[in-house]
Amino acid sequence: MFPGVFAATTPDKPAAISPATGEQLTYRELDERSTRLANLLHDLGLRRGDCIAMVSTNDLQVFEVYWAALRSGLYITPVNYHLTAAETNFILGDCGARVLFASTASADAVAASGEVPNLERRFAWGAGIDGFDSYDEALAQASPLRPATQPRGHDMLYSSGTTGRPKGIKPALPEGQVDEIPDVYTAIFAPMYGFDENTVYLSPAPLYHAAPLRYCGMTQSVGGTVVMMDRFDAEEALRLIEKYGATHSQWVPTMFIRMLKLPAETRDSYDVSSMKVAIHAAAPCPVHVKRAMIEWWGPVIQEYYSSTEAVGATFINSEEALEHPGSVGKPLLGVIHVCDDDGTELATGETGTVFFEREAQTFSYHNDPAKTRAAQHPEHPLWATTGDIGHVDSDGFLYLTDRKAFMIISGGVNIYPQEAENILIGHPAVFDVAVIGVPNDELGEEVKACVQLEAGATASEELAADLIAFTGEAIAAYKVPRTVDFVDELPRTATGKLVKGQLREQYQ
């Protein structure tokens, strides 16, 4: 299904609401405007398999562009508006976008987009951007009549680049019309999590990332309403749950931590009982954080582990999480194989690189066959990995240790910083933390904690010693940070992922 179905049955129902501006987009408006845009793109010469790109803050127009692509057989590439102009241009050129759409607030990111050879036209909404045509004027001039054929398109997303340059994932286009075949998310997750026309989905994350964009699209595919925050704020999120009676939501653990750190009287002042399913993913969730969320919101917390590459996926509900603390669940998509550095499969309980086996190759990195091969098992091309380290227990539950790229090797010993991070975030003075390896002449690397303090806490040698001792009470001494640096802010993506490569560069 797609929004056009609900334009006929519930035309005045909001498909999306922006609480920050008070605006809403009805199903009638979403259908008409995405139809106009689809016709505009066709008139510009775009055909099935071509690509468009979008650089935008969380604006309602994002959904118009998204659905115009999906009902035109096009690929759509959302780009992080926080990127520099050079970083943006790399993605625009790499994906081969022929048309670019942007919000005025993203002007800096697209300031040099006129230099991208493959871009033929550029449109902007809002106050406008120099060199861009008016989005609203172009839409007003386009035909509102539905095209005779509407082949389903697909997103073409780029990895967040936390461990290197962003990599494009270009799946094969589905065969069929947009109103005949569902996207994979709607086919799998809608029945699993109970998304339907009564869903009110709170989205606190930026729409240039995979899960927020796809879950919003899924909500609109089944006739629900998206409540889209312009940016995450812990108390505002609780207020919106209560105000709109949100039934579904998706978070990253950092957001859970921010909400849990609100004063108890603040948390207790909001009614969150409407929430039926609160999904989290994208980053490791400390055990004590998940337990606290379940105690607060009830057994509505659901976790999945996957990736933009969609090599596989695991799922775990609240009850299973309490029985298997620290697990990301059992596989629903793919068969798990844990292998050593040589590719040899390891026994149950042993730690190694996590591969998923699928019936067919599910992805390739666009314009980068070497990276595609590096993600595949050396002997089994249908086994793929994103570089995560973990193990499977005797019940079949997967536990993640860390990203292989984040591993610290100190004195020949492998150390996974996630362990120390999960402990330190529980200290009352710690607002955010990243543990990294820094050069050491004798050991090769040593463990360092970079800590952002809570408001009111003061950096000192005494506090640093206390944090080290606090960590040492829970894990082996060799895993404990030797030093602590206090920082104003840690580099995170808007979905909560630490950009550790950027942090480590400061210590090289």
Buried (B, 14 or more C-beta within 10 A) or exposed (E): BBBBBBBEEBBEBBBBBBBBEEEBBBBBBBBBBBBBBBBBBBEBEBEEEBBBBBBBBBBBBBBBBBBBBBBBBBBBBBBBBBBEBEBBBBBBBBBBBBBBBBBBBBBBBBBBBEEBEBBEBBBBBBEBBEEBEBBBEBBEEBEEEBEEEBBBBBBBBBBBBBBEEBBBBBBEBBEEBBBEBBBBBBEBBBEBBBBBBEBBBBBBBBBBBBBBBBBBBBBBBBBBBBBBBBEBBBBBBBBBBBEBBBBBBBBBBBBBBBBBBBEEEEBEEBEBEBBBBBBBBBBBBBBBBBBBBBEBBBEBBBBBBBBBBBBBBBBBBBEBBBEBEBBBBBBEBBEBBBBEEEBEBBEEEEBBBBBBBBEEEBBBBBBBEEBBEEBBBEEBEBBBBBBBBBBBEEEBBBBBBBBBBBBBEBEEEEBBBBBBBBBBBBBEBBBBBBBBBBEBEEBBBBBBBBBBBEEEBEBEEEBBEBBBEBBBEBBEEEBBBBEBBBBEEBBBBBBBBBBBBEBBEEEE
